[in-house]
Amino acid sequence: MSRTMGRVAAISLLLLLPAPYVAAGVGYAQARLRDERPPGWARWVGLATALAHLAGLVLLSKVTHRSPFQTESQALSFLAFSVAALYVVLERTSHVARYGGWFFLLAGLLAAASVPGLAAEALPAPAPNAADPLLSFHVGLALLGTAAIVTAGLFAGGYVGVYRRVKRAQLAVGPAGGPSLVGLQRLARDASFAGLALLGPGLLLGYQVVARAGTSAWAQVGIALATLQFLLLLAAWWLWWRRPLRGPVAAALNVAATLLAVAGFAIVHPMLTRAAAL
């Protein structure tokens, strides 16, 4: 397969992904409205789409000889995959399958937002400077950590909503009373831990990047934001784990970390990718 054909195949696959993500999300959402378990087809479509997304990203990286998030549109696609993949892992480890609609619809939205940029991308010319593997690994781990932070933030937001309804006696507690606070608490805790596990190594690499001569100011801003996100996530995870009755506080920390992660992705990442070869 030539480089051009490989790029066309990879981009074509990535362009087709929003539809199955949305289909899986709608299947989950309809099942939740009926208070039923999600249908088997929706779970398999979500898993298969995430795997196809991974294959497309790997192929794109192979044919371009760069990371699969070197442009803004590629980063959006990578973030969409990360959100979907993290949810698939959490669902299968926690055996809680109620909230897939949130995540697959978000993955579909992010993947759709990447479509115009991906469709317009031409085969990149050889970069004038060599790719920076250290920076690439740092950015990749930071994007995966961003997905984990957003995942934890969504679960935390769901926890706050259920908690308020319970406090106002609008929602009963128990198997028939709707979403479980304990289940949301466990999912937010696990997602927070995943964020720490991904963001921690990314930060260590980032500190090495910043320590080198000639590092851009945007890299330093990105490291500062990532450090603050890590500290907020660490505090939230500790509260979910050791002080479960402080769930509202932990949820607020998760939401704050999510807002910082979104700001970093929307502002810092584009400036960083324009200034370096990833």
C-alpha positions as a Python dict, from the first residue, in 0.01 Angstrom:
ca = {
    (1, 'M'): (0, 0, 0),
    (2, 'S'): (146, 336, -104),
    (3, 'R'): (169, 622, 140),
    (4, 'T'): (-107, 814, -39),
    (5, 'M'): (-342, 515, -47),
    (6, 'G'): (-271, 444, 319),
    (7, 'R'): (-351, 800, 415),
    (8, 'V'): (-674, 794, 215),
    (9, 'A'): (-775, 466, 380),
    (10, 'A'): (-699, 597, 729),
    (11, 'I'): (-879, 928, 677),
    (12, 'S'): (-1177, 755, 513),
    (13, 'L'): (-1212, 523, 812),
    (14, 'L'): (-1194, 814, 1058),
    (15, 'L'): (-1457, 1007, 861),
    (16, 'L'): (-1707, 718, 891),
    (17, 'L'): (-1692, 687, 1271),
    (18, 'P'): (-1939, 954, 1395),
    (19, 'A'): (-2245, 762, 1271),
    (20, 'P'): (-2184, 433, 1460),
    (21, 'Y'): (-2083, 625, 1774),
    (22, 'V'): (-2412, 816, 1764),
    (23, 'A'): (-2606, 496, 1691),
    (24, 'A'): (-2456, 327, 1998),
    (25, 'G'): (-2522, 637, 2209),
    (26, 'V'): (-2887, 651, 2101),
    (27, 'G'): (-2929, 282, 2186),
    (28, 'Y'): (-2791, 342, 2536),
    (29, 'A'): (-2999, 658, 2584),
    (30, 'Q'): (-3326, 494, 2480),
    (31, 'A'): (-3262, 202, 2713),
    (32, 'R'): (-3196, 442, 3000),
    (33, 'L'): (-3520, 630, 2933),
    (34, 'R'): (-3706, 299, 2958),
    (35, 'D'): (-3500, 205, 3267),
    (36, 'E'): (-3369, -104, 3089),
    (37, 'R'): (-3025, -246, 3028),
    (38, 'P'): (-2869, -125, 2703),
    (39, 'P'): (-2929, -362, 2413),
    (40, 'G'): (-2650, -599, 2322),
    (41, 'W'): (-2615, -450, 1974),
    (42, 'A'): (-2542, -104, 2119),
    (43, 'R'): (-2268, -239, 2344),
    (44, 'W'): (-2105, -429, 2058),
    (45, 'V'): (-2136, -137, 1816),
    (46, 'G'): (-1969, 92, 2070),
    (47, 'L'): (-1685, -154, 2126),
    (48, 'A'): (-1638, -226, 1754),
    (49, 'T'): (-1637, 145, 1668),
    (50, 'A'): (-1372, 219, 1932),
    (51, 'L'): (-1155, -63, 1794),
    (52, 'A'): (-1203, 62, 1437),
    (53, 'H'): (-1112, 411, 1556),
    (54, 'L'): (-791, 278, 1709),
    (55, 'A'): (-707, 100, 1383),
    (56, 'G'): (-761, 423, 1187),
    (57, 'L'): (-536, 623, 1419),
    (58, 'V'): (-261, 360, 1407),
    (59, 'L'): (-276, 349, 1027),
    (60, 'L'): (-266, 729, 1006),
    (61, 'S'): (40, 740, 1228),
    (62, 'K'): (207, 466, 1024),
    (63, 'V'): (165, 638, 688),
    (64, 'T'): (248, 992, 808),
    (65, 'H'): (537, 885, 1035),
    (66, 'R'): (402, 1127, 1294),
    (67, 'S'): (173, 1103, 1594),
    (68, 'P'): (-201, 1071, 1515),
    (69, 'F'): (-271, 1405, 1686),
    (70, 'Q'): (-35, 1641, 1507),
    (71, 'T'): (-318, 1869, 1382),
    (72, 'E'): (-623, 2009, 1559),
    (73, 'S'): (-863, 1783, 1366),
    (74, 'Q'): (-654, 1475, 1440),
    (75, 'A'): (-641, 1571, 1808),
    (76, 'L'): (-1022, 1595, 1816),
    (77, 'S'): (-1046, 1249, 1662),
    (78, 'F'): (-791, 1112, 1908),
    (79, 'L'): (-982, 1263, 2199),
    (80, 'A'): (-1307, 1108, 2070),
    (81, 'F'): (-1141, 766, 2063),
    (82, 'S'): (-996, 816, 2412),
    (83, 'V'): (-1338, 903, 2562),
    (84, 'A'): (-1505, 602, 2398),
    (85, 'A'): (-1223, 361, 2485),
    (86, 'L'): (-1209, 470, 2848),
    (87, 'Y'): (-1583, 427, 2883),
    (88, 'V'): (-1569, 78, 2729),
    (89, 'V'): (-1300, -22, 2980),
    (90, 'L'): (-1488, 128, 3276),
    (91, 'E'): (-1815, -36, 3174),
    (92, 'R'): (-1660, -379, 3148),
    (93, 'T'): (-1467, -351, 3474),
    (94, 'S'): (-1747, -197, 3681),
    (95, 'H'): (-2037, -388, 3517),
    (96, 'V'): (-2235, -61, 3519),
    (97, 'A'): (-2376, -2, 3171),
    (98, 'R'): (-2626, 276, 3236),
    (99, 'Y'): (-2434, 580, 3117),
    (100, 'G'): (-2302, 486, 2774),
    (101, 'G'): (-2532, 735, 2604),
    (102, 'W'): (-2334, 1026, 2748),
    (103, 'F'): (-2000, 896, 2631),
    (104, 'F'): (-2078, 755, 2289),
    (105, 'L'): (-2277, 1065, 2195),
    (106, 'L'): (-1985, 1282, 2313),
    (107, 'A'): (-1742, 1065, 2115),
    (108, 'G'): (-1967, 1099, 1811),
    (109, 'L'): (-1981, 1477, 1853),
    (110, 'L'): (-1601, 1506, 1882),
    (111, 'A'): (-1547, 1272, 1588),
    (112, 'A'): (-1795, 1474, 1380),
    (113, 'A'): (-1620, 1800, 1475),
    (114, 'S'): (-1296, 1654, 1335),
    (115, 'V'): (-1452, 1565, 998),
    (116, 'P'): (-1410, 1901, 815),
    (117, 'G'): (-1044, 1928, 909),
    (118, 'L'): (-965, 1564, 831),
    (119, 'A'): (-1142, 1582, 495),
    (120, 'A'): (-940, 1889, 397),
    (121, 'E'): (-601, 1759, 505),
    (122, 'A'): (-347, 1688, 235),
    (123, 'L'): (-60, 1448, 270),
    (124, 'P'): (187, 1644, 483),
    (125, 'A'): (525, 1730, 339),
    (126, 'P'): (831, 1612, 530),
    (127, 'A'): (872, 1825, 839),
    (128, 'P'): (1166, 2067, 826),
    (129, 'N'): (1268, 1954, 1173),
    (130, 'A'): (1279, 1602, 1311),
    (131, 'A'): (984, 1480, 1513),
    (132, 'D'): (1024, 1516, 1888),
    (133, 'P'): (939, 1175, 2043),
    (134, 'L'): (953, 1308, 2399),
    (135, 'L'): (704, 1584, 2322),
    (136, 'S'): (485, 1342, 2125),
    (137, 'F'): (459, 1099, 2416),
    (138, 'H'): (390, 1387, 2653),
    (139, 'V'): (109, 1524, 2435),
    (140, 'G'): (-37, 1177, 2374),
    (141, 'L'): (-52, 1097, 2745),
    (142, 'A'): (-191, 1444, 2815),
    (143, 'L'): (-472, 1385, 2563),
    (144, 'L'): (-551, 1045, 2714),
    (145, 'G'): (-549, 1208, 3057),
    (146, 'T'): (-783, 1479, 2928),
    (147, 'A'): (-1027, 1210, 2817),
    (148, 'A'): (-1011, 1048, 3161),
    (149, 'I'): (-1065, 1384, 3331),
    (150, 'V'): (-1368, 1456, 3110),
    (151, 'T'): (-1501, 1107, 3185),
    (152, 'A'): (-1465, 1165, 3559),
    (153, 'G'): (-1629, 1505, 3519),
    (154, 'L'): (-1932, 1355, 3344),
    (155, 'F'): (-1975, 1095, 3616),
    (156, 'A'): (-1928, 1366, 3881),
    (157, 'G'): (-2191, 1582, 3712),
    (158, 'G'): (-2430, 1288, 3713),
    (159, 'Y'): (-2355, 1231, 4082),
    (160, 'V'): (-2437, 1593, 4168),
    (161, 'G'): (-2765, 1573, 3979),
    (162, 'V'): (-2874, 1254, 4152),
    (163, 'Y'): (-2754, 1381, 4491),
    (164, 'R'): (-2964, 1696, 4463),
    (165, 'R'): (-3272, 1500, 4362),
    (166, 'V'): (-3228, 1267, 4657),
    (167, 'K'): (-3184, 1561, 4898),
    (168, 'R'): (-3503, 1718, 4765),
    (169, 'A'): (-3689, 1387, 4801),
    (170, 'Q'): (-3749, 1384, 4426),
    (171, 'L'): (-3575, 1050, 4385),
    (172, 'A'): (-3600, 743, 4601),
    (173, 'V'): (-3295, 551, 4713),
    (174, 'G'): (-3274, 186, 4621),
    (175, 'P'): (-3267, -50, 4323),
    (176, 'A'): (-3594, 87, 4187),
    (177, 'G'): (-3520, 448, 4269),
    (178, 'G'): (-3313, 540, 3968),
    (179, 'P'): (-2940, 592, 3929),
    (180, 'S'): (-2719, 472, 4213),
    (181, 'L'): (-2510, 727, 4398),
    (182, 'V'): (-2271, 450, 4498),
    (183, 'G'): (-2234, 340, 4138),
    (184, 'L'): (-2165, 694, 4015),
    (185, 'Q'): (-1922, 743, 4303),
    (186, 'R'): (-1731, 429, 4209),
    (187, 'L'): (-1721, 522, 3840),
    (188, 'A'): (-1601, 877, 3915),
    (189, 'R'): (-1333, 736, 4145),
    (190, 'D'): (-1212, 485, 3885),
    (191, 'A'): (-1210, 748, 3610),
    (192, 'S'): (-1015, 983, 3837),
    (193, 'F'): (-761, 709, 3903),
    (194, 'A'): (-727, 648, 3529),
    (195, 'G'): (-664, 1019, 3482),
    (196, 'L'): (-391, 1014, 3746),
    (197, 'A'): (-230, 705, 3590),
    (198, 'L'): (-222, 869, 3246),
    (199, 'L'): (-149, 1228, 3341),
    (200, 'G'): (128, 1141, 3590),
    (201, 'P'): (374, 994, 3336),
    (202, 'G'): (275, 1267, 3091),
    (203, 'L'): (373, 1529, 3346),
    (204, 'L'): (710, 1364, 3412),
    (205, 'L'): (784, 1375, 3040),
    (206, 'G'): (652, 1730, 3023),
    (207, 'Y'): (891, 1848, 3293),
    (208, 'Q'): (1178, 1706, 3086),
    (209, 'V'): (1046, 1888, 2779),
    (210, 'V'): (1026, 2219, 2967),
    (211, 'A'): (1375, 2170, 3112),
    (212, 'R'): (1529, 2160, 2765),
    (213, 'A'): (1663, 2475, 2607),
    (214, 'G'): (1441, 2643, 2352),
    (215, 'T'): (1108, 2508, 2476),
    (216, 'S'): (812, 2725, 2375),
    (217, 'A'): (613, 2925, 2625),
    (218, 'W'): (303, 2725, 2529),
    (219, 'A'): (467, 2406, 2653),
    (220, 'Q'): (526, 2572, 2989),
    (221, 'V'): (165, 2690, 3005),
    (222, 'G'): (48, 2339, 2917),
    (223, 'I'): (261, 2186, 3193),
    (224, 'A'): (128, 2435, 3448),
    (225, 'L'): (-233, 2358, 3356),
    (226, 'A'): (-168, 1983, 3358),
    (227, 'T'): (-8, 2007, 3702),
    (228, 'L'): (-311, 2188, 3841),
    (229, 'Q'): (-541, 1930, 3680),
    (230, 'F'): (-337, 1650, 3838),
    (231, 'L'): (-363, 1806, 4185),
    (232, 'L'): (-741, 1856, 4153),
    (233, 'L'): (-781, 1501, 4027),
    (234, 'L'): (-569, 1362, 4309),
    (235, 'A'): (-778, 1544, 4570),
    (236, 'A'): (-1103, 1424, 4408),
    (237, 'W'): (-982, 1063, 4390),
    (238, 'W'): (-872, 1069, 4754),
    (239, 'L'): (-1212, 1202, 4865),
    (240, 'W'): (-1403, 945, 4656),
    (241, 'W'): (-1186, 669, 4803),
    (242, 'R'): (-1136, 773, 5167),
    (243, 'R'): (-1421, 1019, 5235),
    (244, 'P'): (-1719, 897, 5031),
    (245, 'L'): (-1958, 1117, 5228),
    (246, 'R'): (-1776, 1417, 5080),
    (247, 'G'): (-1901, 1319, 4737),
    (248, 'P'): (-2030, 1668, 4645),
    (249, 'V'): (-1686, 1818, 4719),
    (250, 'A'): (-1511, 1547, 4518),
    (251, 'A'): (-1755, 1603, 4232),
    (252, 'A'): (-1684, 1977, 4236),
    (253, 'L'): (-1309, 1906, 4213),
    (254, 'N'): (-1370, 1671, 3919),
    (255, 'V'): (-1576, 1934, 3739),
    (256, 'A'): (-1308, 2200, 3801),
    (257, 'A'): (-1041, 1967, 3659),
    (258, 'T'): (-1264, 1904, 3357),
    (259, 'L'): (-1304, 2275, 3287),
    (260, 'L'): (-926, 2322, 3301),
    (261, 'A'): (-872, 2019, 3076),
    (262, 'V'): (-1117, 2152, 2816),
    (263, 'A'): (-951, 2495, 2827),
    (264, 'G'): (-609, 2338, 2783),
    (265, 'F'): (-725, 2129, 2490),
    (266, 'A'): (-904, 2417, 2319),
    (267, 'I'): (-634, 2683, 2369),
    (268, 'V'): (-294, 2536, 2454),
    (269, 'H'): (-287, 2219, 2244),
    (270, 'P'): (-344, 2394, 1906),
    (271, 'M'): (-67, 2645, 1981),
    (272, 'L'): (167, 2366, 2089),
    (273, 'T'): (111, 2153, 1778),
    (274, 'R'): (174, 2451, 1552),
    (275, 'A'): (508, 2516, 1716),
    (276, 'A'): (649, 2160, 1716),
    (277, 'A'): (667, 1843, 1512),
    (278, 'L'): (480, 1570, 1695),
}
